[in-house]
């Protein structure tokens, strides 16, 4: 937001305050947040109208993910664990159910990225790796919901003290629990 030099100083500060309140209101009510959690930080969101986006069009990737998810649902049957299943069968069924969850969230987050792109907001890419392309649990956790992870670190974990105390861990996990199921 640029200040207007023609306004008197008292009116100028009021116009800046109103513009900041409008940016706060827009950030809180941004539909991408309700589709897939906080996709971006406040500073990135508030600067999207001043700077052009540098991201590629996410619509083809979304359509490819949606088509592959449909294929996954049509080709692989829905398997339910039964008491007569062997241990190997239960492992395969568990893996297929985990892949289904991964695909489901991938479709939701790709749709939120498309929605943000059409709104003119550049957001980070959630799950930019396949679930089998992670070398450890930490990498999987960071990529699982990357926008939400970055938002939690920036706006909750670091202000709560970071790794200097356990209250920051408690605050983050309590907030995550409340966010997912109030």
Backbone torsions as a table, in degrees:
resi	resn	phi	psi	omega
1	UNK	NA	128.8	179.5
2	UNK	-103.2	138.4	179.6
3	UNK	-78.7	145.9	178.0
4	UNK	-89.5	121.9	-178.1
5	UNK	-73.3	-13.0	-177.6
6	UNK	-82.1	-16.6	-179.9
7	UNK	-80.7	147.6	172.4
8	UNK	-63.6	158.8	-173.9
9	UNK	-58.9	-40.6	-178.9
10	UNK	-65.5	-41.2	178.7
11	UNK	-73.6	-31.8	178.6
12	UNK	-62.7	-45.9	-179.5
13	UNK	-65.7	-35.3	177.1
14	UNK	-66.7	-39.5	179.9
15	UNK	-68.1	-36.4	176.9
16	UNK	-66.1	-41.8	178.8
17	UNK	-62.3	-43.4	178.5
18	UNK	-64.7	-39.9	178.5
19	UNK	-65.2	-40.1	177.6
20	UNK	-66.1	-40.1	177.1
21	UNK	-63.9	-37.9	178.0
22	UNK	-65.8	-40.1	177.9
23	UNK	-65.3	-40.7	176.7
24	UNK	-61.2	-45.5	-179.9
25	UNK	-62.0	-44.1	179.0
26	UNK	-63.0	-40.0	-179.3
27	UNK	-66.8	-42.3	-179.0
28	UNK	-65.7	-39.0	-176.0
29	UNK	-97.2	12.9	179.1
30	UNK	-64.4	127.3	-173.5
31	UNK	-64.3	-27.2	177.0
32	UNK	-61.0	-29.8	177.6
33	UNK	-66.9	-39.8	-178.8
34	UNK	-78.2	-24.0	177.6
35	UNK	-75.2	-40.9	-171.7
36	UNK	-147.7	29.5	-178.9
37	UNK	80.7	179.1	-178.4
38	UNK	-66.2	108.8	-176.7
39	UNK	-81.0	-18.2	-176.7
40	UNK	-153.9	162.6	177.5
41	UNK	-78.4	166.9	-177.3
42	UNK	-63.5	-41.7	-178.2
43	UNK	-63.0	-42.6	177.1
44	UNK	-64.1	-42.2	-178.7
45	UNK	-65.2	-42.6	-176.4
46	UNK	-73.3	-15.1	179.6
47	UNK	-99.6	2.4	-175.5
48	UNK	-68.2	-24.7	179.3
49	UNK	-82.7	-14.2	-180.0
50	UNK	-96.3	-25.7	-176.3
51	UNK	-122.1	140.8	179.1
52	UNK	-72.2	155.3	179.1
53	UNK	-76.0	145.3	177.4
54	UNK	-112.4	18.0	-176.6
55	UNK	-98.8	157.9	176.7
56	UNK	-81.8	163.7	-179.0
57	UNK	-67.5	119.3	-177.3
58	UNK	-84.7	-3.0	-175.5
59	UNK	-63.8	-44.4	177.3
60	UNK	-61.2	-39.1	177.6
61	UNK	-64.4	-39.5	178.8
62	UNK	-63.4	-44.6	-179.7
63	UNK	-64.6	-37.3	177.2
64	UNK	-65.8	-43.0	178.3
65	UNK	-64.8	-42.3	-179.9
66	UNK	-63.4	-43.0	179.1
67	UNK	-65.5	-42.4	179.8
68	UNK	-68.5	-33.4	176.1
69	UNK	-65.5	-41.3	176.6
70	UNK	-62.0	-43.4	176.8
71	UNK	-60.8	-43.8	179.6
72	UNK	-59.0	-42.8	-179.1
73	UNK	-70.4	-34.3	-176.6
74	UNK	-80.9	-37.8	-174.3
75	UNK	-80.8	-47.6	-177.3
76	UNK	-88.1	127.6	179.2
77	UNK	-72.0	156.7	175.8
78	UNK	-79.1	114.3	-176.8
79	UNK	-100.6	134.4	176.0
80	UNK	-114.7	137.2	178.9
81	UNK	-67.4	134.8	178.5
82	UNK	-119.8	157.8	178.2
83	UNK	-63.0	-20.6	-178.1
84	UNK	-88.3	-4.6	179.3
85	UNK	-70.0	144.4	174.9
86	UNK	-78.4	172.6	-179.7
87	UNK	-64.4	-39.3	178.6
88	UNK	-64.6	-40.8	177.8
89	UNK	-65.2	-39.9	177.8
90	UNK	-64.5	-37.0	177.0
91	UNK	-64.1	-43.2	179.4
92	UNK	-66.1	-42.6	179.0
93	UNK	-62.8	-41.6	177.9
94	UNK	-63.0	-42.2	178.3
95	UNK	-63.9	-41.8	178.4
96	UNK	-64.6	-38.8	177.8
97	UNK	-68.6	-37.1	175.8
98	UNK	-64.8	-40.9	177.1
99	UNK	-64.2	-37.0	177.1
100	UNK	-62.0	-44.9	177.4
101	UNK	-62.1	-42.0	178.9
102	UNK	-60.3	-46.1	178.7
103	UNK	-63.0	-42.5	-178.2
104	UNK	-60.0	-47.5	179.4
105	UNK	-69.8	-32.5	176.9
106	UNK	-62.0	-42.1	177.9
107	UNK	-64.2	-44.6	-179.4
108	UNK	-62.0	-46.0	-175.8
109	UNK	-74.2	-31.5	175.0
110	UNK	-68.5	-36.4	177.0
111	UNK	-65.0	-40.5	177.3
112	UNK	-63.6	-36.3	177.5
113	UNK	-66.9	-41.0	176.2
114	UNK	-62.2	-44.9	179.9
115	UNK	-60.7	-43.5	178.5
116	UNK	-65.6	-40.8	178.4
117	UNK	-60.8	-44.1	178.8
118	UNK	-68.1	-24.6	175.8
119	UNK	-83.1	-10.5	179.7
120	UNK	91.5	16.3	-178.4
121	UNK	-110.0	129.5	177.2
122	UNK	-92.0	125.0	-177.8
123	UNK	-122.5	162.9	177.4
124	UNK	-74.0	158.7	-177.4
125	UNK	-91.3	114.3	174.5
126	UNK	-75.7	144.5	178.5
127	UNK	50.5	59.2	179.6
128	UNK	-82.1	5.8	173.3
129	UNK	-128.1	153.0	173.6
130	UNK	-70.9	155.3	-178.4
131	UNK	-65.1	-20.6	178.6
132	UNK	-91.1	-2.9	-176.2
133	UNK	-105.2	27.9	177.3
134	UNK	-111.4	142.0	-175.7
135	UNK	-92.5	-8.6	179.9
136	UNK	-165.9	172.2	-179.0
137	UNK	-66.0	-36.4	-178.6
138	UNK	-63.1	-43.3	177.8
139	UNK	-65.0	-39.8	177.1
140	UNK	-63.1	-43.1	-178.4
141	UNK	-64.6	-40.2	-179.0
142	UNK	-69.8	-32.4	-178.6
143	UNK	-89.3	-15.9	-175.0
144	UNK	-58.1	-52.9	176.0
145	UNK	-137.3	76.1	-169.2
146	UNK	-61.4	-42.6	179.6
147	UNK	-62.4	-42.6	179.0
148	UNK	-67.6	-39.8	178.1
149	UNK	-61.4	-48.3	179.0
150	UNK	-62.9	-38.8	179.2
151	UNK	-64.8	-44.0	179.3
152	UNK	-62.7	-43.0	-179.6
153	UNK	-63.7	-44.9	-174.2
154	UNK	-73.5	-42.0	-170.9
155	UNK	-103.5	-8.8	-178.9
156	UNK	-129.2	-51.2	-174.0
157	UNK	-67.7	-50.7	-178.6
158	UNK	-67.7	-45.1	176.8
159	UNK	-63.7	-25.3	179.2
160	UNK	-81.2	-2.7	176.7
161	UNK	121.0	-7.4	178.4
162	UNK	64.9	-141.1	-176.5
163	UNK	-87.9	12.8	178.5
164	UNK	-79.2	-23.1	-179.4
165	UNK	-144.4	165.5	-179.1
166	UNK	-85.7	-12.8	177.9
167	UNK	-63.8	-32.7	178.8
168	UNK	-66.2	-39.5	176.0
169	UNK	-62.9	-45.0	179.8
170	UNK	-62.2	-42.5	179.7
171	UNK	-63.4	-43.5	-178.8
172	UNK	-66.0	-47.6	-178.0
173	UNK	-68.7	-33.5	175.1
174	UNK	-66.3	-41.4	178.7
175	UNK	-65.9	-42.4	178.9
176	UNK	-62.8	-41.7	178.2
177	UNK	-63.5	-42.8	178.3
178	UNK	-66.4	-38.7	-179.0
179	UNK	-63.3	-41.0	-175.3
180	UNK	-82.2	-31.8	-178.6
181	UNK	-154.2	87.2	-178.1
182	UNK	-69.6	NA	NA
